[in-house]
Amino acid sequence: MSQKLMSKKKPTYPINEMLLGYLERYNRTTKIPIFYDDLLRFSGSIVVYDEDDNDTMWIRVFYSEFERPEIDYNLKKVYTLIFSDGNEEVFQYLNVDAIDFCTFGNSKPFRIKIRNILNDNYTYLYVKKADASRVYGLELEHILSPNRINFAVYKDTLIEEHISGIPGDEFIKNSLPGCTEIQKSQIAKEFVKFNERCMIRLLGDMRSYNYVILPMHDFDNVIFRIRAIDFDQQSYEGNFKVYKPQFFKENYQMVKMVEEKLKPASIEQYRKEERSVIAKRIITSKKRLRALMRCMTKDRISPPENLHELQMELYQYTLDMKFKRCKSMGQVVRTALDFVKRNYEDVSMQRLLGG
C-alpha cells in the first residue's frame, strides 16, 4: 500500500531569503565550519549491521589520514555550537567515535557519534542537505507538537539533534507483543492522537521507521508516547492519505490494535482532544506561527499537480471552499490550521453561551 501512496523521489527545495530571515530571527542559524559536501569526500566504508546481523542501511565511512583530524575538529565545533556556546575548551574531552552515512531515503544523512571520554556518555548529530520543506516540517513540529526540536542551518547544510526513542518498526516487532492490555490501550490512544496531529499539519510518510516510541515511567506504570523523527515529507504529496499514518501497511499492527482496544466514540474523543490541544498551541504561538506561514505560503515546496490534488481532497474532506483557492502548499497548511482553530473557537463559544 505505502509504495502506491508515495512518489518515487522528492526533490530538495532550496532555502530562500525569506525563510533564511525567519531562521535568523528565531536563532536557527549558526556559522558552522563544515558542510554536508565535505563529509561526502570519504575514501572507504563498511556496512553497519545490527545485533542480529541485519543490514541497517547505514555504512560507516572513513577518511584519509590527512583529512580526518580536520573533520573531527570541525564536528566537535559543530557539537559545541549546537549544545552550548561553542567553547573549544571542552574539545579535549570529546571524541568522534563514528561517522555513518545512510544510503536509504531522500535526505541521505550523515550520523555523527560524539562521545565524552570522561564518562562515556555519547550523543548523535545528523548532518544533511538543507531542504526547505524539511525545515518547515521541523519548525511546525516545534510549534505545534508536544516536542521541542533542536536544529541549525548554515547555507546548504542542516544540523539536527538526535531524537531518542525506540524506532516504531522495532517496537512493533519486539516490544508490543509483551505489553500489557492496559498499555496496548494507551498506545492505541497515542496512535490515534499521532495520526490526527500528522494529518492536521500535513506531515507525510509516517511509516513505522519514521517515528519513535518513548516509554515513560509514571508512578507504577509505563506509558508510551509517539514522536515523529523524519520531516522530509512535509506538505509535498498530493494524496491526502499520505498524511495519515493509519494508511501505511507498516502501521497495520497499530491500526489493528486501535480497532480492538478502542470504541468509535473513544477514537472520536481522542481526535477532538488532539485538535483542541493543537488549536491552543496555534493561539499561544500566534506570532511565530504567523511569521512561518508568511514564508511557507510564498514558497514552492511541491509540484502544481500535487497541490491541486491535495486541494480537492481536502475540500471533499472538509467542504471548506478556502482549500480550493490555495495557491501554494503553504496556503493549504495555513488553511488547515485556521480550520482547526476556527472550529475550536466555535465550540468554545457555544460552551460559553451554554449551547
PyMOL commands that set and color helices and strands:
alter all, ss='L'
color gray80, all
select helices_A, chain A and resi 2-5+17-25+36-39+68-83+88-93+132-144+168-178+181-201+208-210+240-243+245-247+249-261+264-284+286-297+304-318+321-325+329-352
alter helices_A, ss='H'
color red, helices_A
select strands_A, chain A and resi 44-49+55-62+94-102+110-116+122-129+151-154+157-161+166-167+211-218+221-228
alter strands_A, ss='S'
color yellow, strands_A
deselect
rebuild
show_as cartoon
